[in-house]
Amino acid sequence: MVFSFFAQITGRLEAMLLEAKGSWGEAEKAYSSLLEDNPFDQVVHKRRVALAKAQGNLTGAIDLLNKHLETFMADHDAWRELAEIYISLQMYKQAAFCYI
């Protein structure tokens, strides 16, 4: 179990390094692989959202946040971030739903 924990952290750091280098495709693959091992890793879900936003893919970020919120419905930060993206896209009805 301890080995698995450290492997997960190491994997996250490696993926974040790929992000920093601009190797977004490789970073996405690394994050997807990490989620196969642990689909409940909130940090990895949020890094994928950040990756989509960094690439200007707001619809992709919306999809990823909605998927994240299917599992982690009580994640207030994710709801707020989703609302902010909707507002930036002038999708006010969807943004209002996030605040309910």
CNS distance restraints for C-alpha pairs under 8 A (distance, minus, plus):
assign (resid   1 and name CA) (resid   5 and name CA) 6.31 0.50 0.50
assign (resid   2 and name CA) (resid   6 and name CA) 6.38 0.50 0.50
assign (resid   3 and name CA) (resid   7 and name CA) 6.02 0.50 0.50
assign (resid   4 and name CA) (resid   8 and name CA) 6.12 0.50 0.50
assign (resid   5 and name CA) (resid   9 and name CA) 6.43 0.50 0.50
assign (resid   6 and name CA) (resid  10 and name CA) 6.03 0.50 0.50
assign (resid   7 and name CA) (resid  11 and name CA) 5.98 0.50 0.50
assign (resid   8 and name CA) (resid  12 and name CA) 6.22 0.50 0.50
assign (resid   8 and name CA) (resid  34 and name CA) 6.96 0.50 0.50
assign (resid   9 and name CA) (resid  13 and name CA) 6.28 0.50 0.50
assign (resid  10 and name CA) (resid  14 and name CA) 6.16 0.50 0.50
assign (resid  11 and name CA) (resid  15 and name CA) 6.19 0.50 0.50
assign (resid  11 and name CA) (resid  30 and name CA) 7.33 0.50 0.50
assign (resid  11 and name CA) (resid  34 and name CA) 6.93 0.50 0.50
assign (resid  12 and name CA) (resid  16 and name CA) 6.12 0.50 0.50
assign (resid  12 and name CA) (resid  31 and name CA) 7.25 0.50 0.50
assign (resid  12 and name CA) (resid  34 and name CA) 7.67 0.50 0.50
assign (resid  12 and name CA) (resid  44 and name CA) 7.06 0.50 0.50
assign (resid  13 and name CA) (resid  17 and name CA) 6.14 0.50 0.50
assign (resid  14 and name CA) (resid  18 and name CA) 6.38 0.50 0.50
assign (resid  14 and name CA) (resid  30 and name CA) 7.98 0.50 0.50
assign (resid  15 and name CA) (resid  19 and name CA) 6.29 0.50 0.50
assign (resid  15 and name CA) (resid  26 and name CA) 7.72 0.50 0.50
assign (resid  15 and name CA) (resid  27 and name CA) 4.82 0.50 0.50
assign (resid  15 and name CA) (resid  28 and name CA) 7.70 0.50 0.50
assign (resid  15 and name CA) (resid  30 and name CA) 5.63 0.50 0.50
assign (resid  15 and name CA) (resid  31 and name CA) 6.48 0.50 0.50
assign (resid  16 and name CA) (resid  20 and name CA) 6.20 0.50 0.50
assign (resid  16 and name CA) (resid  27 and name CA) 6.96 0.50 0.50
assign (resid  17 and name CA) (resid  21 and name CA) 6.26 0.50 0.50
assign (resid  18 and name CA) (resid  22 and name CA) 6.34 0.50 0.50
assign (resid  18 and name CA) (resid  23 and name CA) 5.12 0.50 0.50
assign (resid  18 and name CA) (resid  24 and name CA) 6.71 0.50 0.50
assign (resid  18 and name CA) (resid  26 and name CA) 6.68 0.50 0.50
assign (resid  18 and name CA) (resid  27 and name CA) 5.25 0.50 0.50
assign (resid  19 and name CA) (resid  23 and name CA) 5.61 0.50 0.50
assign (resid  19 and name CA) (resid  24 and name CA) 5.46 0.50 0.50
assign (resid  19 and name CA) (resid  27 and name CA) 5.66 0.50 0.50
assign (resid  19 and name CA) (resid  51 and name CA) 7.37 0.50 0.50
assign (resid  23 and name CA) (resid  27 and name CA) 6.17 0.50 0.50
assign (resid  24 and name CA) (resid  28 and name CA) 6.07 0.50 0.50
assign (resid  24 and name CA) (resid  51 and name CA) 7.20 0.50 0.50
assign (resid  25 and name CA) (resid  29 and name CA) 6.35 0.50 0.50
assign (resid  26 and name CA) (resid  30 and name CA) 6.20 0.50 0.50
assign (resid  27 and name CA) (resid  31 and name CA) 6.17 0.50 0.50
assign (resid  28 and name CA) (resid  32 and name CA) 6.07 0.50 0.50
assign (resid  28 and name CA) (resid  48 and name CA) 6.85 0.50 0.50
assign (resid  28 and name CA) (resid  51 and name CA) 7.76 0.50 0.50
assign (resid  29 and name CA) (resid  33 and name CA) 6.14 0.50 0.50
assign (resid  30 and name CA) (resid  34 and name CA) 6.27 0.50 0.50
assign (resid  31 and name CA) (resid  35 and name CA) 6.25 0.50 0.50
assign (resid  31 and name CA) (resid  44 and name CA) 6.18 0.50 0.50
assign (resid  31 and name CA) (resid  45 and name CA) 7.99 0.50 0.50
assign (resid  31 and name CA) (resid  47 and name CA) 7.93 0.50 0.50
assign (resid  31 and name CA) (resid  48 and name CA) 6.94 0.50 0.50
assign (resid  32 and name CA) (resid  36 and name CA) 6.36 0.50 0.50
assign (resid  33 and name CA) (resid  37 and name CA) 6.69 0.50 0.50
assign (resid  34 and name CA) (resid  38 and name CA) 6.22 0.50 0.50
assign (resid  34 and name CA) (resid  39 and name CA) 7.72 0.50 0.50
assign (resid  34 and name CA) (resid  44 and name CA) 7.46 0.50 0.50
assign (resid  35 and name CA) (resid  39 and name CA) 4.43 0.50 0.50
assign (resid  35 and name CA) (resid  40 and name CA) 7.33 0.50 0.50
assign (resid  35 and name CA) (resid  41 and name CA) 6.81 0.50 0.50
assign (resid  35 and name CA) (resid  44 and name CA) 7.11 0.50 0.50
assign (resid  35 and name CA) (resid  45 and name CA) 7.88 0.50 0.50
assign (resid  41 and name CA) (resid  45 and name CA) 6.57 0.50 0.50
assign (resid  42 and name CA) (resid  46 and name CA) 6.18 0.50 0.50
assign (resid  42 and name CA) (resid  68 and name CA) 7.91 0.50 0.50
assign (resid  43 and name CA) (resid  47 and name CA) 6.14 0.50 0.50
assign (resid  44 and name CA) (resid  48 and name CA) 6.26 0.50 0.50
assign (resid  45 and name CA) (resid  49 and name CA) 6.57 0.50 0.50
assign (resid  45 and name CA) (resid  64 and name CA) 7.55 0.50 0.50
assign (resid  45 and name CA) (resid  68 and name CA) 6.55 0.50 0.50
assign (resid  46 and name CA) (resid  50 and name CA) 6.23 0.50 0.50
assign (resid  46 and name CA) (resid  65 and name CA) 7.85 0.50 0.50
assign (resid  47 and name CA) (resid  51 and name CA) 6.03 0.50 0.50
assign (resid  48 and name CA) (resid  52 and name CA) 6.25 0.50 0.50
assign (resid  48 and name CA) (resid  61 and name CA) 7.87 0.50 0.50
assign (resid  48 and name CA) (resid  64 and name CA) 7.39 0.50 0.50
assign (resid  49 and name CA) (resid  53 and name CA) 6.24 0.50 0.50
assign (resid  49 and name CA) (resid  60 and name CA) 7.79 0.50 0.50
assign (resid  49 and name CA) (resid  61 and name CA) 4.94 0.50 0.50
assign (resid  49 and name CA) (resid  62 and name CA) 7.97 0.50 0.50
assign (resid  49 and name CA) (resid  64 and name CA) 6.03 0.50 0.50
assign (resid  49 and name CA) (resid  65 and name CA) 6.67 0.50 0.50
assign (resid  50 and name CA) (resid  54 and name CA) 6.04 0.50 0.50
assign (resid  50 and name CA) (resid  61 and name CA) 7.50 0.50 0.50
assign (resid  51 and name CA) (resid  55 and name CA) 6.42 0.50 0.50
assign (resid  52 and name CA) (resid  56 and name CA) 6.44 0.50 0.50
assign (resid  52 and name CA) (resid  57 and name CA) 5.07 0.50 0.50
assign (resid  52 and name CA) (resid  58 and name CA) 6.67 0.50 0.50
assign (resid  52 and name CA) (resid  60 and name CA) 6.07 0.50 0.50
assign (resid  52 and name CA) (resid  61 and name CA) 5.31 0.50 0.50
assign (resid  53 and name CA) (resid  57 and name CA) 5.41 0.50 0.50
assign (resid  53 and name CA) (resid  58 and name CA) 5.65 0.50 0.50
assign (resid  53 and name CA) (resid  60 and name CA) 7.94 0.50 0.50
assign (resid  53 and name CA) (resid  61 and name CA) 6.02 0.50 0.50
assign (resid  57 and name CA) (resid  61 and name CA) 6.31 0.50 0.50
assign (resid  58 and name CA) (resid  62 and name CA) 6.13 0.50 0.50
assign (resid  58 and name CA) (resid  85 and name CA) 7.02 0.50 0.50
assign (resid  59 and name CA) (resid  63 and name CA) 6.26 0.50 0.50
assign (resid  60 and name CA) (resid  64 and name CA) 6.18 0.50 0.50
assign (resid  61 and name CA) (resid  65 and name CA) 6.03 0.50 0.50
assign (resid  62 and name CA) (resid  66 and name CA) 6.08 0.50 0.50
assign (resid  62 and name CA) (resid  82 and name CA) 6.43 0.50 0.50
assign (resid  62 and name CA) (resid  85 and name CA) 7.38 0.50 0.50
assign (resid  63 and name CA) (resid  67 and name CA) 6.20 0.50 0.50
assign (resid  64 and name CA) (resid  68 and name CA) 6.07 0.50 0.50
assign (resid  65 and name CA) (resid  69 and name CA) 6.04 0.50 0.50
assign (resid  65 and name CA) (resid  78 and name CA) 6.69 0.50 0.50
assign (resid  65 and name CA) (resid  82 and name CA) 6.55 0.50 0.50
assign (resid  66 and name CA) (resid  70 and name CA) 6.33 0.50 0.50
assign (resid  67 and name CA) (resid  71 and name CA) 7.19 0.50 0.50
assign (resid  68 and name CA) (resid  72 and name CA) 6.05 0.50 0.50
assign (resid  68 and name CA) (resid  73 and name CA) 7.98 0.50 0.50
assign (resid  69 and name CA) (resid  73 and name CA) 4.76 0.50 0.50
assign (resid  69 and name CA) (resid  74 and name CA) 7.76 0.50 0.50
assign (resid  69 and name CA) (resid  75 and name CA) 7.13 0.50 0.50
assign (resid  69 and name CA) (resid  78 and name CA) 7.26 0.50 0.50
assign (resid  69 and name CA) (resid  79 and name CA) 7.70 0.50 0.50
assign (resid  75 and name CA) (resid  79 and name CA) 6.54 0.50 0.50
assign (resid  76 and name CA) (resid  80 and name CA) 6.19 0.50 0.50
assign (resid  77 and name CA) (resid  81 and name CA) 6.11 0.50 0.50
assign (resid  78 and name CA) (resid  82 and name CA) 6.05 0.50 0.50
assign (resid  79 and name CA) (resid  83 and name CA) 6.17 0.50 0.50
assign (resid  79 and name CA) (resid  98 and name CA) 5.53 0.50 0.50
assign (resid  79 and name CA) (resid  99 and name CA) 7.34 0.50 0.50
assign (resid  80 and name CA) (resid  84 and name CA) 6.22 0.50 0.50
assign (resid  80 and name CA) (resid  98 and name CA) 6.90 0.50 0.50
assign (resid  80 and name CA) (resid  99 and name CA) 7.39 0.50 0.50
assign (resid  81 and name CA) (resid  85 and name CA) 6.32 0.50 0.50
assign (resid  82 and name CA) (resid  86 and name CA) 6.25 0.50 0.50
assign (resid  82 and name CA) (resid  95 and name CA) 7.28 0.50 0.50
assign (resid  82 and name CA) (resid  98 and name CA) 7.11 0.50 0.50
assign (resid  83 and name CA) (resid  87 and name CA) 6.11 0.50 0.50
assign (resid  83 and name CA) (resid  94 and name CA) 7.25 0.50 0.50
assign (resid  83 and name CA) (resid  95 and name CA) 4.29 0.50 0.50
assign (resid  83 and name CA) (resid  96 and name CA) 7.22 0.50 0.50
assign (resid  83 and name CA) (resid  98 and name CA) 5.61 0.50 0.50
assign (resid  83 and name CA) (resid  99 and name CA) 7.42 0.50 0.50
assign (resid  84 and name CA) (resid  88 and name CA) 6.18 0.50 0.50
assign (resid  84 and name CA) (resid  95 and name CA) 7.12 0.50 0.50
assign (resid  85 and name CA) (resid  89 and name CA) 6.36 0.50 0.50
assign (resid  86 and name CA) (resid  90 and name CA) 6.13 0.50 0.50
assign (resid  86 and name CA) (resid  91 and name CA) 4.92 0.50 0.50
assign (resid  86 and name CA) (resid  92 and name CA) 6.54 0.50 0.50
assign (resid  86 and name CA) (resid  94 and name CA) 6.44 0.50 0.50
assign (resid  86 and name CA) (resid  95 and name CA) 5.27 0.50 0.50
assign (resid  87 and name CA) (resid  91 and name CA) 5.61 0.50 0.50
assign (resid  87 and name CA) (resid  92 and name CA) 5.77 0.50 0.50
assign (resid  87 and name CA) (resid  95 and name CA) 6.03 0.50 0.50
assign (resid  91 and name CA) (resid  95 and name CA) 6.35 0.50 0.50
assign (resid  92 and name CA) (resid  96 and name CA) 6.04 0.50 0.50
assign (resid  93 and name CA) (resid  97 and name CA) 6.42 0.50 0.50
assign (resid  94 and name CA) (resid  98 and name CA) 6.70 0.50 0.50
assign (resid  95 and name CA) (resid  99 and name CA) 6.99 0.50 0.50
assign (resid  96 and name CA) (resid 100 and name CA) 6.74 0.50 0.50
